[in-house]
């Protein structure tokens, strides 16, 4: 009886299978290389609830022209050499940001190689932060 039902309505079971797969694969919450994505609206919550550390991987001149409040600047060009500055924050979430998110995604691998585990990338980078009219600090 069950076999007849399944063979007659196989397309319903195929659709159910696809839906289950899609529910388990949510690209909106997955980053690159084991990181997670965080939206500009979620970042302040992550910062206040879990003491997340924001790391801006833009070069120093771009950092001076505008960065997220309380961000630490570790330019991507020297990111591997300056990773020691983050060792004291190893047990906290690390949020990487840059202009568009490209260099942030590349920096994830460096953090993973240095045994950081709770890594986030700001979705859309500072461009998304600016688009949402969130505050920037100039130094």
ABEGO torsion letter per residue (X at the ends): XAAAAAAAAAAAAAAAAAAAAAAABBAAABBBGGBBBBBAAAAAAAAAAAGBBBBBABBAAAAAAEBBBGBBBBBAAAAAAAAAAAAAAAABBBBBBBAAGAAAAAAAAAAAAAGBABBBBBBGEAAAAAAAGBBBBBX
